[in-house]
Amino acid sequence: MRRTALLALVGALLLAGCGGTLAPATDSPDTSTEGPDGPGTATPAEPGPGDGPTVNGTEMADEPRPDPETDRLGWENGYWYNDPLSVENTANLTAEQREAVLARAMARVERVRDLEFNSTVEVSVRSRENASIGGGGDRDPALRSFDNAKFEAAFLIGEDEDSLSVQQESRNQTVAGYYDSEADAIVLVSDSATPTLDGEGTLAHELTHAIQDQRLNLSVQRRVDTRDGYNGVLGLVEGEANTVQQAYTARCGEEWTCLSPPDSGEGGDPSPPPNWGTYFLQFFPYSDGPGFIASLRDGDDWSRVDAAYENPPRSARVVIDPDDYGSFEVEDVELADRATGGWERVRPPDRPDYGRLGRSGLGAMFARTLYDDSNRTSLVAAQEWLNLDGGEVNATDPLNYDLAVTRGWTGDRLHVYRNGEELAYVWRLAWESPADAERFAGAYRALLSYWGGDRVAEGVWVVEDGPFADAFRVTVDGSRVTVTNAPTRAGLDEVRAP
């Protein structure tokens, strides 16, 4: 029953990628009240033919309108944002029809976002089996070992699986589209053997990434070094794309005529993602990002959003709590290596030799227990993890990453060690107060018990079987919690003596 409660949302939570990142393909209504005509519509509409109905202060066009003398917001390549199109959403759109849908969608994104495209974006639609999602190929063995240990430390992917392969499988199954900044092109992924658009929601989302790339500083997402930093920056990038998408699709049906998603005729519930924990970690920017964007905007004024690309959030904590933006700095957690007995530090090339999971990673770690296949009691109440409105999950912000057990986090640092084919790690987490540290340590001990761990000595736990079978030592020193992991209890002292 716990899984069924969220399975109904899987269609609304499907992810689309942006240059290796992910973006949701939801056609969710915008619940903001940013003025009578929605976000980004302070610019007056171009004069229409004078005979169209008016909705929310915007004149609807019954016929295509004349082209302006120069390029204007809300007009692209011969089409205004509210021009009618005689197009049905089928797999047999002509090249001319595809160009018309794209031009009008670009004009609509301009209208919502109050930014002008610099150039036309190429768009293609491919079947899932023929789409190259990216992220595959050979990886350095040190990176693979480091990533395996990092996801194992977060109880997201067990040691019986390869973390890079699991993440790639998740992308392959859940991506609905992605923007390639090098080619200035969008690929929309269709589950149909004869690819069709899924309406205009994914197109609007990916076009927002294109306008970010053309007018702002989309490269900020390539200048991050940890999962926490990555989710912080994506809270800005994907939060904005979701905000624009939600405002765009909210106008479909009354203010704008839009392509409808094709009727697949297949019915049934959508499939769950391959790994719920990894999915929750990836979904964070799309759930909490729009709230961060809302904290920056003042009605139709996007200037603070534009400025944020020069100073993006560096931690998921800032996205979860926007009041921290501009003031919070992640603590540089000190962690000296003390490994003996043949254990050597794993240092992946071309990236930091430590991990930082942050609050979004910790949230996914605990929330995964809600959707685990076992019958054990979860460590997070569904009412805390799911944002409910009138008993229904909020479609625009379905998940709550502001879990009480992760509040007070100020930083963490994960070191990975190898001894032959065995992996181990030391993970130190910093908190605002000793009380915060004790609260997290208690929840973490409960997590060890959840995965089958037994306490065998003061602060020492052993998980005998399952994907996380290992020995663990959990210590608290003031506002610091340190977790030491090794394949055996004897190995704990070799990895890090108490």
N, C-alpha and C positions, 0 to 999 in steps of 0.2 A: 504493500500500500504506500510505503514511503516513496518508492520509485515511481509508482503510477501518478502520484501527485505532481511530479515534475515532468513526467513524460508528455503530459498534455501541452507543455511549453516547448518541447524540443523544436517544433517547427518555428516558433518565435525566437528561439535562442540559437538557431544555426549561425555559424560563423563564416565570415568572408575575410580573406586575407589581404593585406596591403604590404607588398614587398617583404613577405615573410612574417608580417603581423596578421592579426585576425580582426574581422569586423563583422557585426551581426547583420543578418538580412531580414530584419523585421519590418513589417508594414504596420507599425504600431502608431496609435494616435498620439499627437503631441498634447500633453496636459498642461502646458504652460499658458500663462495669460499675459503675453508680451505685447499688448496693444491690440487694437480691433482687427488687424489684418495679419497677426502672427509675427514671428521673429523676422527681422531683416526686411520689412516691407515699408520702411519709412520713405524710400524713394518713390515719388509719384509715378503712377502707371502712365505709359504713353497713351495719347488719345486714341480711343477706339472708333469704330464706325458709328457709335452713338445709338445703336439699336440693340445692344446686348443687355441682359439682366445684370444687376449689381448684387454681389454677395460680399458681405463683410467689407464694404467700401471699395471693392475691386470690380471693375466692369468686366463681365464675361464677354468674350468675343464669339459671335455666331459664325463669322467668316474670317479667313485670314486677313490680317491688316497690312497696310503698306509697310515696306521696309524703311527704316530711318536713313538719313543721309550718312550718318556715321554710326559705328558700333555703340550700343547702349546696354546698360544693365537690363536684363530681362529680354534681350533679343540676341539670337545667335544663328548665323548661317541661314537667314531667310525666315526664321520662325520666332514669334513672340511666345512668351511663357504661357499665355492662355489661348493660343491659337487652337482651333479644333483640328483633329487629324482623323481621317477615315481609315483607321488601321485596327485590325483585330489581332490579338496576340496569338499568332500561330507560328509554326515552324517555317512557314513559306513566305515570310516577309521579303519583299524585293529589296534590292540595294537602296533604291530611292526611299522606300518606307523606313528602312533602318536608319538612314541618315536623317530623316525628318524626326523620328522619335528621339534620336540622340541630340539633335539641335534644340528641340523643345525642352528636353530634360536639362541640358546645359543652361538654357535661359531660365529655367525654373530654379536651379541651384543658385544662379546669380541673384535671382529675385529674393530667395530666402536668405542667402548668406551676405548679400550686399557687397559682393566682390565680382570683378569682371575677369573672365577667362582671358588669358593671353593668346591661346591657340586652341584649335580643335583637338579633341582627344579621340584616339582610335579605340574602338570597342569591338570585341568579338565575343561570340557565345559558343561555348564548347560543351560537349557532353562530359560528364565526370570522368569517364574512363579515358578520354582523350585530353583532359586538361593537365598541364604540368604545374602542379601546385608549388613545387620548389621545396628545398630543405633536405633533399635526398643526397645520394652520393656518398663517397668515402669520407670518413672523418678521422682525424688524428686519434690514435688510441688513448692518449692522455685525456683528450677532451671527452671521449666516450666514457672512460672510467670516472672522470670527475662528474659528468652529468648523471651517470648511473647512481653514484653515491649521493648526489644532491637530492634527487627525486626519491631515493630510498629514505634519506633523512627526514623528508617531509611526509613519509608514509603515503606517497602518491603512486609510485611505481615500484613493485617488488624486485628483489635481486634476481628473480627468475626470468626477468624480462629486460630488454634493451630499451633504455629510456628514449633514445633518439628515434628508434623505430616506432615506439608507441606514440610519440608526439607526431611523427609523420603520418601514421595511420589516422590519428585524430584529424589532422589537417585534410587528408584525402577524403575523409567521410563528411566533414562538416563545413568545409569552405564553400561559400556560395559565389565568391568573386574576389578578385584582387587587382590592385593597381601596380603596374610596373613603372617605377619612376624613371628608369633608364630609357625605356622605350616610349614614355608618355602614353601608355596604352592600358586599357582595362580589359580583363578577361572575366566574363561572367560564366559561371559553371552551372550547367543544367543537369538534373537527374534524369531527364527524358532522353531516350535514344535519338530523338529528333529535337535538338536543343531549341528552347524557347526562353524568352524573358520571363522572370518570375513576377511580373508587374514592373513597377518603376522604383521600388524601394532599394534594391541592391544597386541599381544603376545610379540613383541619387547618392547613395553612400560612397561609392567608389569615385564618382565625379567630384565629391567633396575632397577626397584625397588628391585628385588631380589639381584642383584649384589651390589646395594647400601647397602642392609642389610648385606650381607656377607663380604664386603670389606671396607665399609665406616662407617657411623654413622647414620643410618636411624632413630634411636631413638630420634633425635633432634626434630622431629615433635610431639613428645609426651611431650616436655618440653616447651610448649607455653601456654600462659594464656589468650590471648584475640584474637578476630577475626583478628585484624591488625597483631598481632604477628604470628598467624597461617598462614595467607596469605604471610607474609614475608618469613617464613621458607619454605613454599610450593613453593615459587618462585624458591628456589634452588632445592628442591626435584623433583617437577613435571616439572620444567623448564628443568632439565637435562634429565628426561625421555622423554619429548617431543623432545628435541634436538636429542637424540639418535634415537628415532622413526622416525623422519623426515629424518635423514641421511640414516637410514636403508631402508625405503620404497622408497627413491629417487633412490636407485640402482636397484630396482625391474624393470625388463623389458629389461634392457640393460646389466648391469654388473652382476646381479644375476637373476636367475629364482625364482619366488616366487609364493606361492599359491594365486590365485585370489579370491576375495570375491565371495561367491555363488550368483547366480542369483535368487533373491527371487521371481521374477515374479509378484510381487504385484503392483509395480509402484506407482505413486502418490507422493505427497509431504510428507516428514517426519513430524511427529506430533511435535508441539511446546512443550517446557517444561511446567510443571504445573504452574510455577511462574517465569516470566522473571527476576524480580529483584533478587530473590534468586539465579537463574541460573548465572546471571552476577557476583554476589559475589563469587560464587563457581568457576567460570571459570577463574578468574583473574590469578592464577599461571600458567595456561596453555597458556594463551595469552602473558603475559609479562615475564614469567619465562625464555623462551629461549633467550630473549634479555639480561637478567641478566647473563645467562650462557656464552653468546658470549662475554660479557665484561670481563669475567674472563679468557677465553681461549686465548691462543696465538698459532694459527694454530692448530697443532695436540697435543699441550701440555695441558693436563688436570690437571696439578699439582695444580693450584690455585682453581679449582673446588673441588678437593679432600680436600684441606686445608680448604675450606669454611664450611665443615661439622663440624669443630671444632669451627667456629665462623660464624654461619649462619646469614642471614639478620633478624633483629628483627622487621621489620616493612615493610609493603607493599610499603611505600615511597621509600625504598632503591631499591626495585625491579623495580619500575617505573623509577627511576633515579639512575642507577648503580654508577654514580659519587659520590653518597652519601655513598656508602659502605665503612665501616671502619671509617667514620667521623661523620655521623649523629646519634644522640641519641634522642629518643623520649622524649619529655618534660613531666615531672611528673606534671600533671595539678592538682592544688589544688582546692578542692571542699568540703566545710564544709557542714554538714547536718544542716538544719534549719527548718525541717518539724514540724508542730504542727497539732492540730485538729484530732488526731488519726492516722495520717500517720506514718508508720514505715518502716524502710529500709529493703529491701529484700536482704538477703545474702545467695546465693546458696552454698551448701556444697562442699568442696573439690575443690574449684576454687576461683579466685578473686571475691570480692563482687562489682566489677565495670566492665563496659564494655568499650572497645575502638574499634571503627569501622575502623578508618584510612582512607587513600585515596581510597583504593579499595571499602570500604563500601560506602563512599560518592559518588564515581563514579557510583556505581550500583544504588544508591538512585536517582540520577538525570537521568541516562540513562533509567531507567524503564519507564519514561514518553514517550519514543519513541515507546514503544510497549504496552502501555495501551489500553484497549478496547474503551476508550472514544474518542471523536473527538476533544478534546482540543489540543491546540498547545503544542508540547513537549518543554521541557526546555533545551534540548541539540540538536544541529543540527546533523543530520545523518552523515554529512561529518566530524564532529569532533569525533564522537564515533566510526565510522567504518574506518578501515585502507584500503584505496582504492588504487589499482594499475591499472591504465588504465581503470578506471570505474568499476573494479571488486574488490570484497572484498579479501584481502590478506588471503589465506587459512592457512598460518602458523602463522600469527599474526593478527587475524581479528578485534580485539577490541582495542581501545585506551583509557586506563585508566588515561592518563595524561591530564585530563580535566582542562581547565584554571581556573575554579571556585574552584578547590581543591588545586591549587598551593599555596605554602606558609604554608601548614598545618604542625604543629610541634607536635601535640598531642591532644587527647580528652579524656574525662572521663564521663561516664554515670552512674548515680545512679538511682535505681528503688525503688519505694515506694508502699506499699499496705495499703489499708484501707477497711477492709471487703473484698468484692469481686472486689473492684475497684483498678486499677493500675494507677500510675503516674510516672513521671521521671524528672530528671534534667540532662541536657547534656551540658557540657562546652567544647568548642573547642578553642585551642590555635593556633595562627598564627604568622608568622614571623614579620608582620607589621600591623599597624592599617588599612592600605589600603587593605591588604589581608582579614582582618576580615570584613571590610565593604562590600567587594565584595561578600564574602560568605553569609553574612547576607542578602544582597539584593536578592541573588539567592534563599536563603531559604524562604524568604517572598514570592517570586514568586511561590515556591513549595507549600506553604500553600494555596495560591490562586488557584493553579492548582487543588488541592484536594478539592476545594469548600469552602475555608476559606474566611471570611470577617473580615476586620479590624474593631474592635468595640471600640478601644481606642488606645492611643499612645503605640505602641509596643505589643498590645494584639490582637490576632486573635481567631476567633471561627469557627470551622468546624461543621456545624449543622447535616449533614447527611453523610452516607457512612462509609467505613471501618475505617476511621481515624477521626471520629467525636469526637472532644475534644476541649479544650481551650488551647491556646499557648501564652506564653510571650517570645519575642525575644529581648534581650538587647545586646548592644555592649559597652565594656569598654576597650578602647585601642586596644590591639591585642587579646582580648578575646570576644567570642560570647557565650552567655548563653541562652539555650532554656529551659523553664519550661513548663511542660505539666500536665494537670489535667483534670478530666472528665467534670468539669464546670468552668466557669470564676471565681466564688467565691472560688473554690478550689485552684486556682493558688497561692493565698496568704498563704494558709495553707501549701502547698507543699514547697514553697519558697517565702517569702515576698520580694518585690523589695528593 
